[in-house]
């Protein structure tokens, strides 16, 4: 894999510089944007593989930027936030962020998350799947529904592939965090809830009344067998 | 409510009952007095009228006796008697103003008008008349042979018939008219007494209600205020004493409310400040953390003193971070911004997971963690993260402060409560200090134990976590126990939780 390009959007220049040092040491190639207004322009010029996005930014807040990036690209986004308790996190995830990390974090933890998000490959034991009008090309990393290609983010693709590999089997949210997000420790299960909803919005005919990814109350999710 | 309890609790009921009883006694008393006086007045007139009339009748009876030839009269007393009675009866008119009885003291013919019985005249009266030779009178009941008795007055006087025979002439005056007047007056008095009693009782009832209602309203309002509805006020009507009282009550509540609002906003400002400071600190701490990590990883290339400095930087930063997050947590709990996320979970699993998370620390301090597993598997409604945090705080506290070689964790299950205990066999805590263990930033020995780490907030956060579940966090230590026992007591079920797993 070529060098992973990371766009860091943070208004704290000391933190940005420090992030730069750590990322370079880990073999990433960082780019910086110190305010919210320039973020989209920086994204377009640098074409990063990953975005590290602070939620509280001058000019334009992280959630807006997240939506704007999602409108043009499926590039993985990790939010940086100082508050783990607010609705901001759910809003950020709903706006399309793949994951979030709460300050202060350990550099090792950040790097692990970045690497997990940067990996595009899904386990290649199956090459393609057909399911309820969906055709999933695992190798080509694309999903078509009734012949029309769907724009899934890398994470959504991994989530769908993971669920479809074993149709009918129930995955707990914790298992999905481990499998899809590659977390080794228990993490926030809201990540799963929000991304399942985003996935349904793209693949289901009626997201309110899903037919492909089903909720198993109190346990987790599964795909229907048919 | 039982009658006694109601009697004791209701002032208006007591006032009403007392005043009713008093009113009724007074009204009955004065009505009977009045009735007696009326009866007396009406009958007195009749009595004097009867006495005058009977004196006249007596005179005419004596004239009749004198008009007879004494010899004839002595031989046929019956003719004399008949003549007297029939003359007096004629005089009596129709209907008769009186009845006549002519009774002989000893042998002799007797006669009465209209079949009036001898029993009409009281025996005492007869004796008095015979012995004293004067006019006497008495109230009586007039007994007829063929009709119902009526009340009346009897006036008697002795009379001497020719032949020295002593007789008593008794005139009986019925008092039917007088009785009718008395009856009418009596029923009027009774009616008046009833109306008066009802009137007085209802006036008393109304007045009592006027006074006790505001008192009751005030009591209810005060209770609502005490339960936290500080905006409750009394309604002020008019300008009397009760209105003034309501006004003062309201102004007292106003000033209380102002004080409370002031204190509330002060404490909100403080909580807000703590929360903001903690958040603002996070970004620079992140930078410092990363820099420290970098230095720490490279420390083998530094001279020994600098390497040690990098290590200290790293470990103190850990402590700083724990303190920062605990502070934030406390400020969230204080602000009531930490709602519970309650679900049913397995107690066994909850404890095992917690033990896994503290095991590295136990290994570092060389402490054995012993879990006495309960025989049966059971569930608990709780915010698992919060209860695990509380339990972890207790275990971490025991590991780092008790100097105990082992720590026992045990769960007691009962139908309604779950008790998770953390027992150490270490130095123990003396009773004076035990009172303070859940206080913020409190340390058993300020001079010594600061280097053991921790924020000083762990136990008080645990306390909040448990209390938010309506549970209890208890600590026991003392001579009879070696070491210290901390217990988390939780209700098995939380209200409003569905039974799905």
Interface residues (C-beta under 8 A of the other chain):
Chain A: X12 X14 X15 X18 X19 X21 X22 X25 X82 X83 X85 X103 X104 X105 X106 X107 X108 X217 X218
Chain B: X279 X280 X282 X283 X284 X285 X286 X287 X289 X290 X291 X293 X294 X321 X324 X332 X337 X338 X343 X500 X501
